[in-house]
Amino acid sequence: MRAPPALASAVARLGTESAFAVLARARELEASGRDVVHLEIGEPHAATPAHVAEAAFAAVRAGETGYCPSAGLGEFREVIADELARTRGVPVPVERVLVATGAKPFLLFTVLAVCEPGDEVVLPDPGFPIYESAIRYAGATPVPLTLREDSDFSFDPDELGALLGARTKLVILNSPQNPTGGVVPAADLEAAAEHIMGTSAWVLSDEVYARLLYEGAFASIASVPRLLERTVLLDGLSKTYAMTGWRCGYACVPEPLVEPLVRFFVNSTSCVPPFIQRAGIAALTGPQDDVERMVAELRVRRDLTVAGLEALPGVTCRTPGGAFYAFPNVASVGVDAETLAARLLEEAGVAVLAGSAFGAAGADHLRVSYATSPELLEEAFARMGALLAA
């Protein structure tokens, strides 16, 4: 008998997210009767706003359950263009706004559209693991840009400048950040823009946590004059409106990328269901009380989390400026972060992620999602303290 068919070699270059593997193991433990506090998965501990859900139900009842344009409903694209223009302070042409099944298609398809083997892509380290996965799948080379803990996980713009070269095809930025909760200051983004404008590189600015900011004003590199022409300005509904399972992201993309990205959508998902997009219109144009309430609650949980982590032996933690993640340093605990994360889950029933899952610069850290109840956070820190004291 002949050997079984081989897989394409590119499949081996495709990465994953450890959060889902840890979640699966946590569910196994729960199925066996164990109690687990979930601090591993990155989604709000809140319900989708009622008026948003009702907009989707109304659209279903009205029969909006068929195909629609792959680029997105015209009405939704207009609402998105207005929202991005208002919040970023730059004109956003509606014809350059696209809608996809979450933010991830923009990450993967942008890389596939602009990168070839031999090209380089600068990406944050630590950073969302799907960035590197997409880059390696395309055959390009990831070039890590270190986020500095002593700078609250911003980067040095001059270090970015030193990484840029003739082979740089794309620069990926993320603020507020996953996994650190760091926020890149406007001055750093402006300095980064000066370096990037001296190259022919595209920019992908992942801003899906833009509304989850605790102090100060949000800054986008797309707001720098002339940068929007080469920037994929990425946002979505998942985090801001507690709609992770609805799968609806959107972006303003440079004109040369509009048609290629739409072709990727046609070849993969066809379109975002129209009733989901009707919910998106309601989210962006309707009352924002639920968002404001969630941000206020997350600020309280952030402060509780930083205090709880700082009270643990050998643990230090910078105060996150946005998103809903803390990235504590556990270098002084006496055991490596991967082992610690595994022991916390298996022995203490606390699910967190090892920072190394987000890049080499994440070693000696854990990622803690504090998008859960204060009561569960306090229980988690009590369990962590008991394990570390044993």
ABEGO torsion letter per residue (X at the ends): XBBBBBBBAAAAABBBBAAAAAAAAAAAAAAAGBBBBBAABBBBBBBBBAAAAAAAAAAAAAGBABBBBAAEBAAAAAAAAAAAAAAAGBBBBAAABBBBBEAAAAAAAAAAAABBBGBBBBBBOBBBAAAAAAAAAAGBBBBBBBBBAAAGGBBBAAAAAAABBAABABBBBBOBBOAAGBBBBAAAAAAAAAAAAABABBBBBBAAAAABBABEBBBBAAABBGAAAABBBBBBAAAAAGAAAAGBBBBBBBAAAAAAAAAAAAAAAGBBBAAAAAAAAAAAABBAAAAAAAAAAAAAAAAAAAAAAAABBGBBBBBBABEABBBBBAAAAGBBAAAAAAAAAAAAGBBBBBAAAAEAAABGBBBBBABBBAAAAAAAAAAAAAAAAX
